[in-house]
């Protein structure tokens, strides 16, 4: 598509929203695990900043297990999985080495049933 045909809508902020049965518990999880900063809080929405991105937690969720598509790149997925568990989340399977390199992926679940991935940079792998 030609550039001249693309809309020029000014984007002020990009957020990713997840649902939580207990938004305070979810916010505490993401603040503990990823060092998220509280940006906004009202009775319906809690916004957290993580590595320049905004995670919006909407209260009123059902706590059902849901794939989010969220991926957090961390230096060490084994250590990251341990922090997730310590914060009340789950990583059902231990991260596994691949082709002689340290594990690069951990599938995890937050306290509200939201599934996410921990990954590590693989650019230096052999």
Secondary structure, DSSP 4 states (H G I P E B T S, - for coil): --GGGS--PPP---EEEEEESSHHHHHHHHHHHH-PEEEEE-SSEEEEEETTEEEEEEE------EEEEEEEE-S-HHHHHHHHHHTT-B-SS----BTTB---EEEEE-TTSEEEEEE---TT--
